[in-house]
Amino acid sequence: MEALIYGYLRDDLADGHSAELEDAMSTLAREEGLCFAATFHESTSGDGAAFVELTQELKRADAHHVVVPSLDHLAGQTIPRDILLAKLAREAAAQVWTIET
C-alpha cells in the first residue's frame, strides 16, 4: 500500500489557481509513489484551522507526508514557518514536500 500524502494550501496565496496547484501537488505525489489523499485549504489568512485539522488527520491516518505549493503556504516568515515545520515533525513525524522548483 502506498503511503498517504496530504496537501496544504493557503487560498489567499493561490491567487485563484487553487485547482492548478492541487493538480501539481497530486502529480508530485504520484511521481514519488505516494497516494494523494486530500488537500486542506486554509481560507482565512492567519486563521490556522486547516493546519490544525491537517495535523490531526496525519495522526489519525498514521500518515507522514505533506505537500505544499511552497513553504510560504505554511508561513511567509522564517521563524513562524520553522515552528510549523517542527510541529508537523514532532506531532506527526511528517516530511514536507514542495512543488516549487
C-alpha positions as a printed NumPy array, in Angstrom:
array([[  0.   ,   0.   ,   0.   ],
       [  1.277,   3.469,  -0.92 ],
       [  1.977,   5.943,   1.865],
       [ -0.551,   8.76 ,   2.155],
       [  0.312,  12.385,   1.469],
       [ -1.908,  15.356,   2.253],
       [ -1.86 ,  18.743,   0.591],
       [ -1.978,  22.056,   2.42 ],
       [ -2.847,  25.241,   0.58 ],
       [ -3.473,  28.812,   1.657],
       [ -6.172,  30.078,  -0.675],
       [ -5.095,  33.702,  -0.132],
       [ -1.724,  32.841,  -1.72 ],
       [ -3.177,  30.695,  -4.518],
       [ -4.361,  33.795,  -6.391],
       [ -7.292,  31.942,  -7.945],
       [ -5.146,  28.969,  -9.001],
       [ -6.1  ,  26.513,  -6.243],
       [ -7.177,  23.785,  -8.696],
       [ -3.928,  24.021, -10.693],
       [ -1.828,  23.95 ,  -7.514],
       [ -3.777,  20.972,  -6.209],
       [ -3.202,  19.159,  -9.526],
       [  0.539,  19.876,  -9.263],
       [  0.621,  18.556,  -5.686],
       [ -1.205,  15.408,  -6.79 ],
       [  1.231,  14.945,  -9.684],
       [  4.232,  15.234,  -7.35 ],
       [  2.672,  12.648,  -5.053],
       [  2.125,  10.22 ,  -7.923],
       [  5.682,  10.747,  -9.226],
       [  7.064,  10.   ,  -5.756],
       [  4.95 ,   6.847,  -5.377],
       [  2.647,   8.356,  -2.744],
       [ -1.142,   8.28 ,  -2.54 ],
       [ -2.574,  11.817,  -2.598],
       [ -5.377,  11.731,  -0.039],
       [ -6.809,  15.262,   0.227],
       [ -5.964,  18.95 ,   0.39 ],
       [ -6.57 ,  21.087,   3.429],
       [ -7.465,  24.631,   2.367],
       [ -6.651,  27.499,   4.711],
       [ -9.261,  30.029,   3.641],
       [ -8.591,  32.791,   6.152],
       [ -5.104,  34.234,   6.328],
       [ -3.643,  33.606,   9.752],
       [ -6.604,  31.525,  10.973],
       [ -4.743,  28.197,  11.177],
       [ -7.857,  25.997,  11.482],
       [ -6.988,  23.902,   8.413],
       [ -3.421,  23.414,   9.699],
       [ -4.804,  22.039,  12.969],
       [ -7.149,  19.724,  11.033],
       [ -4.226,  18.59 ,   8.846],
       [ -2.114,  17.74 ,  11.892],
       [ -4.997,  15.804,  13.461],
       [ -5.618,  13.883,  10.219],
       [ -1.939,  12.987,   9.867],
       [ -2.008,  11.463,  13.353],
       [ -5.356,   9.716,  12.782],
       [ -4.254,   8.186,   9.473],
       [ -0.697,   7.483,  10.659],
       [  0.463,   9.474,   7.626],
       [  3.823,  11.206,   7.468],
       [  3.84 ,  13.291,   4.287],
       [  2.559,  16.782,   3.464],
       [  2.898,  18.648,   0.17 ],
       [  2.619,  22.422,  -0.234],
       [  2.984,  24.647,  -3.301],
       [  5.817,  26.45 ,  -1.497],
       [  6.935,  26.85 ,   2.09 ],
       [  5.26 ,  30.283,   2.046],
       [  1.969,  28.411,   2.32 ],
       [  2.995,  27.399,   5.84 ],
       [  4.091,  30.927,   6.758],
       [  5.675,  33.83 ,   4.946],
       [  8.325,  34.468,   7.578],
       [ 11.142,  32.093,   8.505],
       [ 10.578,  31.755,  12.262],
       [  6.816,  31.027,  12.145],
       [  7.454,  28.662,   9.209],
       [ 10.127,  26.794,  11.177],
       [  7.729,  26.481,  14.118],
       [  5.035,  24.909,  11.905],
       [  7.564,  22.575,  10.256],
       [  8.758,  21.495,  13.719],
       [  5.152,  20.942,  14.835],
       [  4.494,  18.656,  11.85 ],
       [  7.724,  16.757,  12.516],
       [  7.108,  16.448,  16.255],
       [  3.398,  15.601,  16.229],
       [  3.163,  13.512,  13.053],
       [  6.76 ,  12.702,  12.052],
       [  5.8  ,  14.406,   8.788],
       [  8.099,  15.167,   5.882],
       [  7.101,  18.297,   3.937],
       [  7.396,  18.305,   0.144],
       [  7.077,  21.354,  -2.137],
       [  6.104,  21.613,  -5.785],
       [  8.303,  24.682,  -6.092],
       [ 11.351,  24.062,  -8.244]])
